[in-house]
Amino acid sequence: MNDPEEFYKKLKAQLSDTALWPTAYLYKFIVPTDASKIKQIEAIFDNLGAVISTKKSKNGKYTSVSINVRMKNPDEVILKYKEVAAKVEGVISL
């Protein structure tokens, strides 16, 4: 991802155009397989009623983390992406 701010601007426009808020939103992250990194992501979504599932890659080196959670608006969605990017080293947001 070249410019994170450009990515977030585009994402906000897409979210504003396509969904009625509040709505359920599906986050997807990929992290190196490390229980502490997965726990960090889970903690960011704690107390939001999120449904979190994880799946290891074929060789077990990476884990995808899917989080389905009800969000109030596009700004709230983007704040969570930024929080994960800032707190979890090596994370890839999809």
MOPAC internal coordinates of N, CA, C and O (Angstrom, degrees):
PM7 1SCF
backbone

  N    0.0000 0     0.00 0     0.00 0    0    0    0
  C    1.4551 1     0.00 0     0.00 0    1    0    0
  C    1.5227 1   107.39 1     0.00 0    2    1    0
  O    1.2310 1   120.34 1   -58.68 1    3    2    1
  N    1.3126 1   116.96 1   121.32 1    3    2    1
  C    1.4638 1   120.72 1  -175.03 1    5    3    2
  C    1.5172 1   111.88 1   -71.78 1    6    5    3
  O    1.2310 1   120.23 1   115.64 1    7    6    5
  N    1.3068 1   117.16 1   -64.36 1    7    6    5
  C    1.4586 1   121.58 1  -175.03 1    9    7    6
  C    1.5234 1   109.29 1  -120.36 1   10    9    7
  O    1.2310 1   120.57 1   -73.46 1   11   10    9
  N    1.3280 1   116.52 1   106.54 1   11   10    9
  C    1.4721 1   118.87 1  -177.67 1   13   11   10
  C    1.5287 1   112.72 1   -56.73 1   14   13   11
  O    1.2310 1   119.71 1   141.17 1   15   14   13
  N    1.3237 1   118.16 1   -38.83 1   15   14   13
  C    1.4700 1   119.75 1  -178.16 1   17   15   14
  C    1.5226 1   111.45 1   -63.66 1   18   17   15
  O    1.2310 1   120.66 1   142.24 1   19   18   17
  N    1.3313 1   116.35 1   -37.76 1   19   18   17
  C    1.4641 1   120.98 1   178.24 1   21   19   18
  C    1.5301 1   109.68 1   -65.52 1   22   21   19
  O    1.2310 1   121.06 1   137.82 1   23   22   21
  N    1.3273 1   115.59 1   -42.18 1   23   22   21
  C    1.4648 1   121.34 1   177.12 1   25   23   22
  C    1.5339 1   110.05 1   -58.54 1   26   25   23
  O    1.2310 1   120.21 1   132.51 1   27   26   25
  N    1.3269 1   117.21 1   -47.49 1   27   26   25
  C    1.4720 1   120.97 1  -177.78 1   29   27   26
  C    1.5296 1   111.28 1   -66.34 1   30   29   27
  O    1.2310 1   120.64 1   144.39 1   31   30   29
  N    1.3330 1   116.38 1   -35.61 1   31   30   29
  C    1.4670 1   119.92 1   178.71 1   33   31   30
  C    1.5344 1   110.26 1   -63.90 1   34   33   31
  O    1.2310 1   121.03 1   134.18 1   35   34   33
  N    1.3371 1   115.63 1   -45.82 1   35   34   33
  C    1.4674 1   120.60 1   179.03 1   37   35   34
  C    1.5276 1   110.64 1   -63.85 1   38   37   35
  O    1.2310 1   121.11 1   136.46 1   39   38   37
  N    1.3296 1   115.47 1   -43.54 1   39   38   37
  C    1.4584 1   120.27 1  -179.68 1   41   39   38
  C    1.5229 1   110.41 1   -60.37 1   42   41   39
  O    1.2310 1   120.37 1   135.18 1   43   42   41
  N    1.3312 1   116.89 1   -44.82 1   43   42   41
  C    1.4679 1   120.46 1  -179.36 1   45   43   42
  C    1.5340 1   110.48 1   -60.64 1   46   45   43
  O    1.2310 1   120.59 1   137.55 1   47   46   45
  N    1.3218 1   116.48 1   -42.45 1   47   46   45
  C    1.4700 1   120.34 1   178.98 1   49   47   46
  C    1.5255 1   110.28 1   -62.58 1   50   49   47
  O    1.2310 1   120.36 1   135.38 1   51   50   49
  N    1.3371 1   116.92 1   -44.62 1   51   50   49
  C    1.4663 1   120.66 1   179.80 1   53   51   50
  C    1.5287 1   110.64 1   -62.87 1   54   53   51
  O    1.2310 1   120.70 1   134.38 1   55   54   53
  N    1.3234 1   116.26 1   -45.62 1   55   54   53
  C    1.4648 1   120.00 1  -178.17 1   57   55   54
  C    1.5230 1   111.20 1   -64.74 1   58   57   55
  O    1.2310 1   120.80 1   141.17 1   59   58   57
  N    1.3173 1   116.08 1   -38.83 1   59   58   57
  C    1.4672 1   120.27 1  -179.37 1   61   59   58
  C    1.5275 1   110.84 1   -65.33 1   62   61   59
  O    1.2310 1   120.90 1   145.00 1   63   62   61
  N    1.3395 1   115.89 1   -35.00 1   63   62   61
  C    1.4612 1   120.80 1  -176.45 1   65   63   62
  C    1.5217 1   113.88 1   -82.13 1   66   65   63
  O    1.2310 1   120.02 1   154.25 1   67   66   65
  N    1.3285 1   117.58 1   -25.75 1   67   66   65
  C    1.4605 1   118.20 1  -168.64 1   69   67   66
  C    1.5184 1   116.05 1  -107.01 1   70   69   67
  O    1.2310 1   119.80 1   165.80 1   71   70   69
  N    1.3220 1   117.98 1   -14.20 1   71   70   69
  C    1.4687 1   117.36 1  -173.79 1   73   71   70
  C    1.5219 1   111.82 1  -129.85 1   74   73   71
  O    1.2310 1   121.62 1   -29.53 1   75   74   73
  N    1.3235 1   114.51 1   150.47 1   75   74   73
  C    1.4532 1   120.60 1   170.95 1   77   75   74
  C    1.5240 1   106.41 1   -92.59 1   78   77   75
  O    1.2310 1   120.36 1   -53.20 1   79   78   77
  N    1.2912 1   116.91 1   126.80 1   79   78   77
  C    1.4700 1   120.84 1  -174.68 1   81   79   78
  C    1.5011 1   111.29 1  -101.33 1   82   81   79
  O    1.2310 1   118.84 1   -31.70 1   83   82   81
  N    1.3426 1   119.81 1   148.30 1   83   82   81
  C    1.4737 1   127.11 1    -4.05 1   85   83   82
  C    1.5261 1   111.25 1   -70.14 1   86   85   83
  O    1.2310 1   121.51 1   -25.57 1   87   86   85
  N    1.3370 1   114.71 1   154.43 1   87   86   85
  C    1.4612 1   120.43 1  -179.21 1   89   87   86
  C    1.5274 1   110.60 1  -151.37 1   90   89   87
  O    1.2310 1   120.95 1   -16.42 1   91   90   89
  N    1.3272 1   115.80 1   163.58 1   91   90   89
  C    1.4689 1   120.25 1   175.22 1   93   91   90
  C    1.5193 1   107.64 1   -74.93 1   94   93   91
  O    1.2310 1   120.82 1   -41.19 1   95   94   93
  N    1.3222 1   116.04 1   138.81 1   95   94   93
  C    1.4636 1   121.37 1   179.73 1   97   95   94
  C    1.5261 1   108.69 1  -130.56 1   98   97   95
  O    1.2310 1   120.61 1   -41.19 1   99   98   97
  N    1.3263 1   116.43 1   138.81 1   99   98   97
  C    1.4555 1   121.06 1  -179.64 1  101   99   98
  C    1.5271 1   109.54 1  -106.22 1  102  101   99
  O    1.2310 1   121.22 1   -67.72 1  103  102  101
  N    1.3207 1   115.27 1   112.28 1  103  102  101
  C    1.4640 1   121.64 1   174.33 1  105  103  102
  C    1.5217 1   108.06 1   -89.95 1  106  105  103
  O    1.2310 1   120.59 1   -33.16 1  107  106  105
  N    1.3311 1   116.48 1   146.84 1  107  106  105
  C    1.4641 1   121.19 1   172.71 1  109  107  106
  C    1.5165 1   107.80 1  -135.19 1  110  109  107
  O    1.2310 1   121.92 1   -51.45 1  111  110  109
  N    1.3317 1   113.93 1   128.55 1  111  110  109
  C    1.4559 1   120.47 1   177.94 1  113  111  110
  C    1.5128 1   108.43 1  -130.17 1  114  113  111
  O    1.2310 1   120.69 1   -28.22 1  115  114  113
  N    1.3303 1   116.28 1   151.78 1  115  114  113
  C    1.4566 1   121.58 1   172.30 1  117  115  114
  C    1.5231 1   106.77 1  -122.51 1  118  117  115
  O    1.2310 1   120.97 1   -49.80 1  119  118  117
  N    1.3324 1   115.75 1   130.20 1  119  118  117
  C    1.4635 1   120.67 1   178.40 1  121  119  118
  C    1.5235 1   108.99 1  -132.53 1  122  121  119
  O    1.2310 1   120.77 1   -25.88 1  123  122  121
  N    1.3380 1   116.13 1   154.12 1  123  122  121
  C    1.4619 1   117.85 1   170.94 1  125  123  122
  C    1.5286 1   107.23 1   -57.25 1  126  125  123
  O    1.2310 1   120.08 1   -39.78 1  127  126  125
  N    1.3171 1   117.46 1   140.22 1  127  126  125
  C    1.4605 1   120.59 1  -177.42 1  129  127  126
  C    1.5276 1   109.16 1   -64.10 1  130  129  127
  O    1.2310 1   121.72 1   -71.68 1  131  130  129
  N    1.3174 1   114.30 1   108.32 1  131  130  129
  C    1.4621 1   122.55 1  -176.57 1  133  131  130
  C    1.5249 1   105.61 1  -160.81 1  134  133  131
  O    1.2310 1   120.72 1   -64.22 1  135  134  133
  N    1.3240 1   116.23 1   115.78 1  135  134  133
  C    1.4693 1   120.62 1  -175.08 1  137  135  134
  C    1.5239 1   112.17 1   -54.53 1  138  137  135
  O    1.2310 1   119.80 1   144.53 1  139  138  137
  N    1.3286 1   117.99 1   -35.47 1  139  138  137
  C    1.4709 1   119.30 1  -177.43 1  141  139  138
  C    1.5313 1   111.26 1   -68.76 1  142  141  139
  O    1.2310 1   120.11 1   144.03 1  143  142  141
  N    1.3408 1   117.39 1   -35.97 1  143  142  141
  C    1.4784 1   120.31 1   178.33 1  145  143  142
  C    1.5293 1   110.39 1   -67.76 1  146  145  143
  O    1.2310 1   120.60 1   139.51 1  147  146  145
  N    1.3261 1   116.47 1   -40.49 1  147  146  145
  C    1.4649 1   120.78 1   178.95 1  149  147  146
  C    1.5297 1   109.14 1   -64.86 1  150  149  147
  O    1.2310 1   120.26 1   137.83 1  151  150  149
  N    1.3244 1   117.11 1   -42.17 1  151  150  149
  C    1.4676 1   121.57 1   178.10 1  153  151  150
  C    1.5291 1   111.01 1   -62.46 1  154  153  151
  O    1.2310 1   120.19 1   142.25 1  155  154  153
  N    1.3440 1   117.24 1   -37.75 1  155  154  153
  C    1.4668 1   121.01 1   178.30 1  157  155  154
  C    1.5329 1   110.12 1   -60.25 1  158  157  155
  O    1.2310 1   120.71 1   134.99 1  159  158  157
  N    1.3262 1   116.25 1   -45.01 1  159  158  157
  C    1.4674 1   120.09 1   179.42 1  161  159  158
  C    1.5272 1   109.77 1   -64.38 1  162  161  159
  O    1.2310 1   120.47 1   133.95 1  163  162  161
  N    1.3317 1   116.71 1   -46.05 1  163  162  161
  C    1.4653 1   120.26 1  -179.74 1  165  163  162
  C    1.5279 1   110.72 1   -59.07 1  166  165  163
  O    1.2310 1   120.15 1   140.43 1  167  166  165
  N    1.3315 1   117.31 1   -39.57 1  167  166  165
  C    1.4692 1   121.36 1  -178.76 1  169  167  166
  C    1.5228 1   111.55 1   -64.03 1  170  169  167
  O    1.2310 1   120.12 1   145.52 1  171  170  169
  N    1.3237 1   117.38 1   -34.48 1  171  170  169
  C    1.4667 1   121.20 1  -179.84 1  173  171  170
  C    1.5256 1   110.80 1   -64.43 1  174  173  171
  O    1.2310 1   120.54 1   149.65 1  175  174  173
  N    1.3316 1   116.58 1   -30.35 1  175  174  173
  C    1.4656 1   121.17 1  -178.67 1  177  175  174
  C    1.5264 1   112.42 1  -102.38 1  178  177  175
  O    1.2310 1   120.48 1  -170.93 1  179  178  177
  N    1.3207 1   116.68 1     9.07 1  179  178  177
  C    1.4567 1   122.10 1  -179.78 1  181  179  178
  C    1.5274 1   110.09 1   -62.05 1  182  181  179
  O    1.2310 1   120.14 1   -33.21 1  183  182  181
  N    1.3058 1   117.33 1   146.79 1  183  182  181
  C    1.4691 1   124.00 1   177.49 1  185  183  182
  C    1.5240 1   114.33 1    65.85 1  186  185  183
  O    1.2310 1   120.11 1  -161.91 1  187  186  185
  N    1.3272 1   117.40 1    18.09 1  187  186  185
  C    1.4674 1   120.18 1   176.85 1  189  187  186
  C    1.5286 1   111.29 1  -110.31 1  190  189  187
  O    1.2310 1   120.28 1  -178.72 1  191  190  189
  N    1.3175 1   117.07 1     1.28 1  191  190  189
  C    1.4601 1   120.43 1  -177.75 1  193  191  190
  C    1.5094 1   112.35 1    72.74 1  194  193  191
  O    1.2310 1   120.21 1  -153.46 1  195  194  193
  N    1.3148 1   117.21 1    26.54 1  195  194  193
  C    1.4599 1   121.62 1  -177.32 1  197  195  194
  C    1.5253 1   111.54 1   -74.14 1  198  197  195
  O    1.2310 1   121.28 1   -34.30 1  199  198  197
  N    1.3292 1   115.17 1   145.70 1  199  198  197
  C    1.4588 1   121.58 1   171.99 1  201  199  198
  C    1.5271 1   105.69 1  -101.58 1  202  201  199
  O    1.2310 1   120.90 1   -63.78 1  203  202  201
  N    1.3280 1   115.89 1   116.22 1  203  202  201
  C    1.4581 1   121.04 1  -173.60 1  205  203  202
  C    1.5248 1   110.00 1  -114.94 1  206  205  203
  O    1.2310 1   120.88 1   -49.52 1  207  206  205
  N    1.3406 1   115.92 1   130.48 1  207  206  205
  C    1.4646 1   119.35 1   175.08 1  209  207  206
  C    1.5252 1   108.77 1  -131.00 1  210  209  207
  O    1.2310 1   121.28 1   -31.04 1  211  210  209
  N    1.3292 1   115.17 1   148.96 1  211  210  209
  C    1.4606 1   119.77 1   179.82 1  213  211  210
  C    1.5208 1   109.06 1  -127.36 1  214  213  211
  O    1.2310 1   121.54 1   -27.08 1  215  214  213
  N    1.3303 1   114.65 1   152.92 1  215  214  213
  C    1.4596 1   119.73 1   178.52 1  217  215  214
  C    1.5245 1   107.93 1  -148.72 1  218  217  215
  O    1.2310 1   121.02 1   -53.83 1  219  218  217
  N    1.3205 1   115.65 1   126.17 1  219  218  217
  C    1.4698 1   120.21 1   179.00 1  221  219  218
  C    1.5193 1   110.17 1   -78.21 1  222  221  219
  O    1.2310 1   121.14 1   -31.68 1  223  222  221
  N    1.3403 1   115.42 1   148.32 1  223  222  221
  C    1.4620 1   120.45 1   175.43 1  225  223  222
  C    1.5276 1   108.99 1   -68.68 1  226  225  223
  O    1.2310 1   121.13 1   -11.06 1  227  226  225
  N    1.3274 1   115.45 1   168.94 1  227  226  225
  C    1.4548 1   120.51 1  -175.78 1  229  227  226
  C    1.5385 1   112.03 1   -55.59 1  230  229  227
  O    1.2310 1   120.33 1   138.28 1  231  230  229
  N    1.3292 1   116.97 1   -41.72 1  231  230  229
  C    1.4609 1   119.18 1  -179.09 1  233  231  230
  C    1.5379 1   112.66 1   -91.09 1  234  233  231
  O    1.2310 1   120.36 1   179.22 1  235  234  233
  N    1.3410 1   116.91 1    -0.78 1  235  234  233
  C    1.4562 1   120.84 1   175.39 1  237  235  234
  C    1.5149 1   114.90 1    79.41 1  238  237  235
  O    1.2310 1   120.31 1  -176.14 1  239  238  237
  N    1.3289 1   117.02 1     3.86 1  239  238  237
  C    1.4653 1   120.63 1  -176.83 1  241  239  238
  C    1.5303 1   111.81 1   -76.78 1  242  241  239
  O    1.2310 1   120.52 1   148.87 1  243  242  241
  N    1.3330 1   116.61 1   -31.13 1  243  242  241
  C    1.4718 1   121.74 1  -178.27 1  245  243  242
  C    1.5202 1   110.01 1  -125.12 1  246  245  243
  O    1.2310 1   121.31 1   -22.80 1  247  246  245
  N    1.3223 1   115.10 1   157.20 1  247  246  245
  C    1.4596 1   121.47 1   175.66 1  249  247  246
  C    1.5114 1   108.36 1  -129.04 1  250  249  247
  O    1.2310 1   120.72 1   -48.21 1  251  250  249
  N    1.3374 1   116.23 1   131.79 1  251  250  249
  C    1.4616 1   119.12 1   173.37 1  253  251  250
  C    1.5216 1   107.44 1   -92.35 1  254  253  251
  O    1.2310 1   121.37 1   -41.19 1  255  254  253
  N    1.3168 1   114.98 1   138.81 1  255  254  253
  C    1.4626 1   121.50 1   179.79 1  257  255  254
  C    1.5284 1   107.03 1  -120.30 1  258  257  255
  O    1.2310 1   120.81 1   -62.10 1  259  258  257
  N    1.3284 1   116.05 1   117.90 1  259  258  257
  C    1.4690 1   121.37 1   177.64 1  261  259  258
  C    1.5159 1   107.96 1  -107.57 1  262  261  259
  O    1.2310 1   121.37 1   -46.07 1  263  262  261
  N    1.3242 1   114.99 1   133.93 1  263  262  261
  C    1.4602 1   120.29 1  -177.44 1  265  263  262
  C    1.5212 1   108.32 1  -131.09 1  266  265  263
  O    1.2310 1   121.30 1   -62.89 1  267  266  265
  N    1.3234 1   115.13 1   117.11 1  267  266  265
  C    1.4591 1   120.55 1   177.85 1  269  267  266
  C    1.5215 1   107.00 1  -105.29 1  270  269  267
  O    1.2310 1   120.70 1   -60.97 1  271  270  269
  N    1.3283 1   116.27 1   119.03 1  271  270  269
  C    1.4634 1   119.80 1  -173.57 1  273  271  270
  C    1.5266 1   109.78 1  -149.41 1  274  273  271
  O    1.2310 1   120.82 1   -33.39 1  275  274  273
  N    1.3000 1   116.03 1   146.61 1  275  274  273
  C    1.4660 1   121.43 1   177.45 1  277  275  274
  C    1.5226 1   109.28 1   -80.66 1  278  277  275
  O    1.2310 1   120.61 1   -56.48 1  279  278  277
  N    1.3196 1   116.43 1   123.52 1  279  278  277
  C    1.4640 1   121.34 1  -179.02 1  281  279  278
  C    1.5244 1   109.65 1  -117.27 1  282  281  279
  O    1.2310 1   120.87 1   -29.48 1  283  282  281
  N    1.3387 1   115.94 1   150.52 1  283  282  281
  C    1.4691 1   121.08 1  -175.43 1  285  283  282
  C    1.5246 1   113.63 1   -75.70 1  286  285  283
  O    1.2310 1   120.59 1   141.21 1  287  286  285
  N    1.3482 1   116.48 1   -38.79 1  287  286  285
  C    1.4620 1   119.90 1  -175.17 1  289  287  286
  C    1.5328 1   110.03 1  -163.03 1  290  289  287
  O    1.2310 1   120.08 1   -10.10 1  291  290  289
  N    1.3430 1   117.46 1   169.90 1  291  290  289
  C    1.4733 1   120.52 1  -179.14 1  293  291  290
  C    1.5308 1   113.26 1   -57.66 1  294  293  291
  O    1.2310 1   119.95 1   143.22 1  295  294  293
  N    1.3293 1   117.70 1   -36.78 1  295  294  293
  C    1.4687 1   120.00 1   179.94 1  297  295  294
  C    1.5269 1   111.35 1   -61.30 1  298  297  295
  O    1.2310 1   120.50 1   141.22 1  299  298  297
  N    1.3284 1   116.65 1   -38.78 1  299  298  297
  C    1.4550 1   121.13 1   179.34 1  301  299  298
  C    1.5379 1   110.44 1   -66.09 1  302  301  299
  O    1.2310 1   120.39 1   140.69 1  303  302  301
  N    1.3266 1   116.86 1   -39.31 1  303  302  301
  C    1.4704 1   121.90 1   177.78 1  305  303  302
  C    1.5320 1   109.14 1   -59.70 1  306  305  303
  O    1.2310 1   120.53 1   131.94 1  307  306  305
  N    1.3181 1   116.59 1   -48.06 1  307  306  305
  C    1.4623 1   121.90 1  -176.71 1  309  307  306
  C    1.5283 1   111.17 1   -67.40 1  310  309  307
  O    1.2310 1   120.22 1   142.15 1  311  310  309
  N    1.3293 1   117.19 1   -37.85 1  311  310  309
  C    1.4680 1   119.82 1   177.20 1  313  311  310
  C    1.5195 1   111.31 1   -57.32 1  314  313  311
  O    1.2310 1   120.19 1   138.83 1  315  314  313
  N    1.3319 1   117.24 1   -41.17 1  315  314  313
  C    1.4615 1   120.83 1   179.65 1  317  315  314
  C    1.5301 1   111.22 1   -66.70 1  318  317  315
  O    1.2310 1   120.17 1   139.50 1  319  318  317
  N    1.3491 1   117.29 1   -40.50 1  319  318  317
  C    1.4603 1   119.71 1   176.34 1  321  319  318
  C    1.5299 1   110.02 1   -58.79 1  322  321  319
  O    1.2310 1   120.81 1   134.86 1  323  322  321
  N    1.3391 1   116.06 1   -45.14 1  323  322  321
  C    1.4668 1   120.65 1  -178.58 1  325  323  322
  C    1.5262 1   110.97 1   -65.26 1  326  325  323
  O    1.2310 1   120.56 1   140.76 1  327  326  325
  N    1.3327 1   116.54 1   -39.24 1  327  326  325
  C    1.4616 1   120.29 1  -179.68 1  329  327  326
  C    1.5322 1   110.67 1   -64.31 1  330  329  327
  O    1.2310 1   120.61 1   136.40 1  331  330  329
  N    1.3308 1   116.44 1   -43.60 1  331  330  329
  C    1.4651 1   120.37 1   178.88 1  333  331  330
  C    1.5401 1   109.64 1   -63.67 1  334  333  331
  O    1.2310 1   120.30 1   134.81 1  335  334  333
  N    1.3220 1   117.04 1   -45.19 1  335  334  333
  C    1.4706 1   120.89 1  -178.98 1  337  335  334
  C    1.5254 1   110.88 1   -60.85 1  338  337  335
  O    1.2310 1   120.23 1   142.69 1  339  338  337
  N    1.3386 1   117.17 1   -37.31 1  339  338  337
  C    1.4591 1   121.37 1  -177.55 1  341  339  338
  C    1.5256 1   112.58 1   -75.67 1  342  341  339
  O    1.2310 1   120.15 1   147.67 1  343  342  341
  N    1.3406 1   117.31 1   -32.33 1  343  342  341
  C    1.4651 1   120.61 1  -171.73 1  345  343  342
  C    1.5197 1   114.98 1   -98.57 1  346  345  343
  O    1.2310 1   120.10 1   155.00 1  347  346  345
  N    1.3304 1   117.42 1   -25.00 1  347  346  345
  C    1.4736 1   120.05 1  -172.36 1  349  347  346
  C    1.5323 1   109.16 1  -112.75 1  350  349  347
  O    1.2310 1   121.20 1   -70.97 1  351  350  349
  N    1.3158 1   115.31 1   109.03 1  351  350  349
  C    1.4600 1   120.77 1  -177.73 1  353  351  350
  C    1.5188 1   110.31 1   -68.93 1  354  353  351
  O    1.2310 1   120.83 1   -44.82 1  355  354  353
  N    1.3439 1   116.03 1   135.18 1  355  354  353
  C    1.4506 1   120.96 1   175.67 1  357  355  354
  C    1.5183 1   115.35 1    80.93 1  358  357  355
  O    1.2310 1   120.01 1  -171.86 1  359  358  357
  N    1.3325 1   117.59 1     8.14 1  359  358  357
  C    1.4690 1   120.04 1  -178.98 1  361  359  358
  C    1.5132 1   110.89 1   -76.89 1  362  361  359
  O    1.2310 1   121.03 1   -34.10 1  363  362  361
  N    1.3353 1   115.63 1   145.90 1  363  362  361
  C    1.4607 1   122.11 1   173.04 1  365  363  362
  C    1.5247 1   105.90 1  -117.94 1  366  365  363
  O    1.2310 1   120.95 1   -54.85 1  367  366  365
  N    1.3281 1   115.79 1   125.15 1  367  366  365
  C    1.4736 1   120.92 1   177.60 1  369  367  366
  C    1.5147 1   108.60 1   -94.93 1  370  369  367
  O    1.2310 1   120.61 1   -47.27 1  371  370  369
  N    1.3231 1   116.45 1   132.73 1  371  370  369
  C    1.4717 1   120.99 1   178.34 1  373  371  370
  C    1.5105 1   110.37 1  -108.70 1  374  373  371
  O    1.2310 1   120.10 1   180.00 1  375  374  373

